[in-house]
Amino acid sequence: MSLQKTLWGTTESGQEVYRYLLSNKNGMQVELTNIGCSILSIMVPDRDSKLIDVALGFDTIGEYENNSANFGCVVGRYGNRIRGGQFSFGGRTWQLEQNEGNNHLHGASGGYAFRYWPVSEEGDDHLTFHLESPDGDGGYPGDLTALVTYSLSEDNGLTLSYRVTTSSETVCNLTNHNYFNLSGAGNGDVLDHELMIQADSITEIDKEFIPTGVLFPVKDTALDFNTPKAIGRDIHSSMEQMVLAGGYDHNFVFRKTEGPNASAYAPKTGILMEVFTNSPGVQLYTANFMDGTTVGKNGVKYPKHGGFCLETQLFPDSVNQPSFPSCVVTKDSPQDFHTTYRFSIR
């Protein structure tokens, strides 16, 4: 195991930005940076032992500072959507920026994806970034300290650990918004990827992608991934939930299970990715709004469905849904979530 640190350049405000490279004995490499606490690349061996970059992203610091697609970054203070950008908390109503129609998405323009995350700890197999977010930051109540640790194991597991603390009381839902393409970033779409998600339901959405509060059963529908199937098989289904999202952009409610909570397999490369987490849900997003104009690494234009996200999380709009898992963080009740993406060949 090894960690290498190199100076990449500076932000618009003059802060030094570094690239951090974690490597293991199998040749797997994960590159990270301070802007957005972001994943720059994930290099894993394919069936021919060739290293393949399976993470979509950019080439420059400036692009990560203006990362509207959220490639590879940690989103917050509240990842996903909040209806009307509004919620009641601590005896008053809080109004947030509305950056997606009437709603609030991923912390909006002041979100953590655009922040500089200093490194607070580093070792041969891990790296911890931290962020201090004061009371009122982004319109949210309460202060917050976030620690995000990336760890690489010798069995090709990349683990993301999130710890959130506060001196008072706040709400939080951190997740990583990495886009995967197990055939290689920029190598076409992901419609042939075989996906499995251990979930009996999704949080039903309305036309604004906001949960209605109903848990929608997925059995025998286009949203049923309990048995592995190609992402593209049902992506153009006429069922209402699929039409509303224009593909997959849904929070799946994990059931308690042994083994991986989710997995994805690319027939072209033989790369299998298994997902293990203690988060209650995962947002499957299939890059429905990419249109071939987004220029990524090495000048490649990413096509529609050119990647997929498996964003482990609390549920969207939990601040307005008492029946959903709580997103409240208090002085005595910090948040601790972890997700492992383990890569192998099949």
C-alpha positions in Angstrom: 0.0 0.0 0.0 1.2 3.5 -0.7 0.1 7.1 -0.7 1.6 9.7 -3.0 0.9 13.4 -2.8 1.6 15.9 -5.6 0.8 19.6 -6.1 -1.7 20.0 -8.8 -2.1 23.8 -8.9 -4.2 26.5 -7.2 -7.8 27.5 -7.0 -9.1 30.8 -8.3 -8.6 32.2 -4.8 -5.0 30.9 -4.6 -5.3 27.8 -2.4 -3.0 25.0 -3.2 -4.7 21.9 -4.6 -3.2 18.4 -4.3 -3.7 15.1 -6.0 -3.5 12.1 -3.7 -2.8 8.7 -5.1 -3.7 5.5 -3.1 -2.3 2.3 -4.6 -2.3 -1.4 -3.6 -0.3 -4.5 -4.6 -2.8 -5.4 -7.3 -2.2 -2.2 -9.2 -5.5 -0.6 -8.2 -5.2 3.1 -7.8 -7.6 5.8 -6.5 -6.8 9.4 -7.1 -8.4 12.1 -4.9 -8.3 15.9 -4.5 -9.3 18.7 -2.1 -11.9 20.3 -4.3 -15.2 18.8 -3.3 -13.4 16.0 -1.5 -13.5 14.4 -5.0 -12.5 11.2 -6.6 -10.5 12.0 -9.7 -10.0 8.4 -11.0 -10.4 4.8 -10.0 -8.0 2.5 -11.9 -8.9 -1.2 -11.6 -7.6 -4.2 -13.6 -9.9 -5.7 -16.2 -10.0 -9.4 -17.3 -6.8 -8.9 -19.3 -5.0 -7.3 -16.4 -5.2 -3.9 -18.1 -5.9 -0.9 -15.8 -9.2 0.8 -16.6 -10.3 4.1 -15.2 -13.9 3.5 -14.2 -14.7 7.0 -12.8 -16.0 9.9 -15.0 -14.4 13.3 -14.4 -12.4 16.3 -15.6 -8.8 17.2 -16.3 -8.5 20.6 -14.6 -9.0 22.3 -11.2 -11.2 24.9 -12.7 -13.7 22.3 -14.0 -13.9 20.8 -10.5 -14.5 24.3 -9.0 -17.5 24.6 -11.3 -18.6 21.0 -11.2 -22.3 21.2 -12.1 -22.4 17.5 -13.0 -21.0 16.7 -9.5 -18.4 14.3 -10.9 -16.8 12.3 -8.1 -17.5 14.8 -5.3 -19.1 14.7 -1.9 -22.4 16.6 -1.9 -24.0 18.3 1.1 -25.0 19.7 3.6 -28.0 17.8 2.3 -27.4 15.5 -0.7 -30.4 15.0 -2.9 -33.6 17.1 -2.9 -35.6 19.1 -0.4 -39.1 20.1 -1.4 -39.5 23.9 -1.9 -36.0 24.3 -0.3 -37.9 24.5 2.9 -38.2 22.6 6.2 -39.2 23.2 9.8 -36.6 22.6 12.5 -35.9 23.8 16.0 -39.2 25.7 16.2 -38.8 27.7 13.0 -38.9 27.4 9.2 -35.7 27.4 7.2 -35.7 28.6 3.6 -32.8 27.3 1.4 -31.7 28.3 -2.0 -34.0 26.8 -4.7 -31.6 25.7 -7.4 -33.7 23.0 -9.2 -37.0 24.7 -10.1 -38.7 25.3 -6.7 -36.5 22.8 -4.9 -33.1 22.5 -3.2 -30.6 20.0 -4.6 -27.2 18.9 -3.2 -26.7 22.0 -1.1 -27.1 24.3 -4.1 -24.5 26.9 -5.1 -23.0 26.8 -1.6 -22.8 23.1 -1.5 -19.8 21.1 -0.3 -19.0 19.9 -3.8 -17.5 23.3 -4.5 -15.6 23.7 -1.2 -11.9 23.2 -0.4 -11.5 20.2 1.9 -8.2 20.2 3.8 -6.6 16.8 4.7 -6.5 16.1 8.4 -5.0 12.6 8.4 -3.1 10.5 5.9 -1.6 7.0 5.9 -0.4 4.4 3.4 -3.9 3.1 2.9 -6.2 6.0 3.7 -6.8 9.7 3.6 -9.1 11.8 5.7 -10.5 15.2 4.5 -12.4 17.5 6.7 -14.8 20.5 6.4 -16.0 23.0 9.0 -19.5 24.3 8.2 -20.7 27.1 10.5 -24.2 27.8 11.8 -26.2 29.4 8.9 -23.8 28.1 6.2 -25.9 27.6 3.0 -29.0 28.6 5.0 -28.8 25.6 7.3 -29.2 25.6 11.0 -26.4 24.5 13.3 -22.7 24.1 12.9 -21.2 20.9 11.4 -17.8 19.2 11.2 -17.5 16.5 8.5 -14.8 14.0 8.2 -14.6 11.9 5.1 -12.1 9.0 4.9 -11.1 7.2 1.8 -9.5 3.8 2.5 -8.0 1.3 0.0 -7.7 -2.4 0.8 -5.5 -5.1 -0.7 -8.6 -6.9 -1.9 -9.5 -3.9 -4.1 -12.1 -2.4 -1.8 -12.5 1.4 -1.7 -14.3 2.4 1.5 -15.8 5.9 2.1 -16.4 6.6 5.8 -18.5 9.7 6.7 -18.5 11.1 10.3 -20.6 14.2 11.0 -20.6 16.0 14.4 -22.1 19.2 15.7 -22.0 21.3 18.9 -25.7 21.9 18.6 -28.3 20.3 16.3 -28.5 20.2 12.6 -29.6 18.1 9.6 -27.2 16.4 7.2 -27.1 13.8 4.3 -23.7 13.4 2.8 -23.0 11.2 -0.2 -20.5 10.7 -2.9 -21.7 11.5 -6.4 -19.2 9.4 -8.4 -20.3 8.3 -11.9 -19.1 4.8 -12.8 -18.5 3.3 -16.2 -17.0 -0.2 -15.7 -16.2 -0.4 -19.4 -14.0 2.6 -18.9 -14.8 6.3 -18.5 -15.7 7.7 -21.9 -16.1 4.3 -23.5 -19.8 4.6 -24.5 -22.8 4.2 -22.3 -23.6 1.8 -19.4 -26.8 0.3 -20.7 -25.2 -3.1 -21.0 -24.0 -3.1 -17.4 -25.8 -5.8 -15.3 -27.1 -4.2 -12.1 -28.4 -5.7 -8.9 -30.0 -3.8 -6.0 -31.3 -5.5 -2.9 -34.4 -3.5 -2.5 -38.2 -4.2 -2.3 -39.2 -0.6 -2.8 -38.3 2.9 -3.9 -39.4 6.2 -2.4 -42.0 7.1 -5.0 -41.4 10.5 -6.8 -43.6 13.2 -8.2 -43.0 15.2 -11.4 -40.4 17.3 -9.5 -38.4 14.2 -8.5 -39.5 14.7 -4.8 -40.7 11.8 -2.7 -44.4 11.6 -2.1 -43.9 9.8 1.2 -45.1 6.5 -0.4 -42.8 3.4 -0.6 -43.5 2.1 -4.0 -43.0 -1.8 -4.4 -40.6 -2.6 -7.2 -41.5 -6.3 -7.7 -41.9 -7.2 -11.4 -41.5 -3.6 -12.5 -38.8 -1.8 -14.5 -37.4 -0.8 -11.0 -36.8 -4.4 -9.9 -33.1 -5.1 -9.8 -33.3 -7.9 -7.2 -32.3 -10.3 -10.0 -29.4 -8.8 -12.0 -30.4 -7.3 -15.3 -29.0 -4.9 -17.9 -29.6 -1.2 -17.0 -30.8 -0.7 -20.6 -33.4 -3.5 -20.5 -36.2 -1.4 -19.0 -34.8 2.1 -19.0 -37.3 3.2 -21.6 -40.3 1.7 -19.8 -43.6 3.5 -20.1 -44.4 3.1 -16.4 -45.1 6.4 -14.7 -42.1 6.4 -12.3 -39.7 5.8 -15.2 -41.3 8.5 -17.5 -41.1 11.1 -14.7 -37.4 10.5 -14.2 -36.5 10.0 -17.9 -34.7 6.9 -16.9 -33.4 5.9 -13.4 -33.2 8.6 -10.8 -34.7 6.9 -7.8 -33.9 6.2 -4.2 -34.0 2.5 -3.5 -34.8 1.3 0.0 -32.4 -1.4 1.0 -33.7 -4.5 2.8 -31.5 -6.2 5.4 -29.4 -8.7 3.6 -26.3 -10.8 3.7 -23.7 -10.0 1.1 -23.5 -6.9 -1.1 -26.4 -4.4 -1.0 -25.8 -3.8 -4.8 -23.5 -4.8 -7.6 -22.7 -3.9 -11.2 -21.0 -5.9 -13.9 -19.6 -4.8 -17.3 -19.5 -7.6 -19.9 -16.9 -5.7 -22.0 -14.2 -5.7 -19.3 -15.3 -8.4 -16.9 -15.2 -5.9 -14.0 -17.6 -6.5 -11.1 -18.3 -3.9 -8.5 -20.0 -4.9 -5.3 -21.4 -2.3 -2.9 -21.6 -2.8 0.9 -23.1 -0.1 3.1 -24.8 0.7 6.4 -26.8 3.5 4.7 -30.6 2.8 4.4 -30.9 3.8 0.8 -29.1 4.4 -2.5 -29.9 6.8 -5.4 -29.5 5.1 -8.7 -28.9 7.7 -11.4 -28.1 6.8 -15.0 -26.9 10.2 -16.3 -30.2 10.9 -18.0 -29.4 14.6 -18.6 -26.0 14.1 -20.3 -26.4 14.9 -23.9 -22.9 14.4 -25.4 -21.8 18.0 -24.8 -20.1 17.5 -21.4 -16.4 17.2 -22.1 -14.6 15.0 -19.6 -11.1 13.6 -19.2 -8.8 13.6 -22.3 -11.3 15.7 -24.2 -13.8 12.9 -24.5 -17.5 13.9 -24.7 -19.7 11.9 -22.3 -22.9 10.5 -23.9 -26.3 10.2 -22.4 -26.2 7.3 -19.9 -22.4 7.5 -20.1 -22.2 6.6 -16.4 -24.3 5.5 -13.4 -24.3 6.6 -9.8 -25.0 4.5 -6.8 -25.2 7.2 -4.1 -25.6 5.6 -0.7 -27.7 7.9 1.4 -30.5 8.8 3.8 -33.7 9.4 1.9 -34.4 12.5 -0.2 -36.5 15.1 1.6 -36.2 13.3 4.9 -36.4 16.7 6.6 -40.1 16.9 5.5 -41.0 13.2 5.9 -41.2 12.0 9.5 -41.6 8.4 8.5 -38.2 8.4 6.7 -34.9 7.6 8.5 -33.9 10.7 10.5 -31.2 13.0 9.1 -30.9 14.9 12.4 -27.4 15.2 14.0 -27.1 16.3 17.6 -24.2 16.9 20.0 -24.9 13.4 21.4 -25.9 11.7 18.2 -23.3 12.0 15.4 -23.7 10.4 12.0 -21.5 7.5 11.0 -22.0 5.9 7.6 -19.6 3.9 5.5 -19.7 2.4 2.0 -17.3 0.0 0.3 -17.0 -0.4 -3.5 -15.2 -3.7 -4.0 -13.8 -4.5 -7.5 -13.0 -7.9 -8.9 -13.2 -9.9 -12.2 -15.9 -12.3 -13.2 
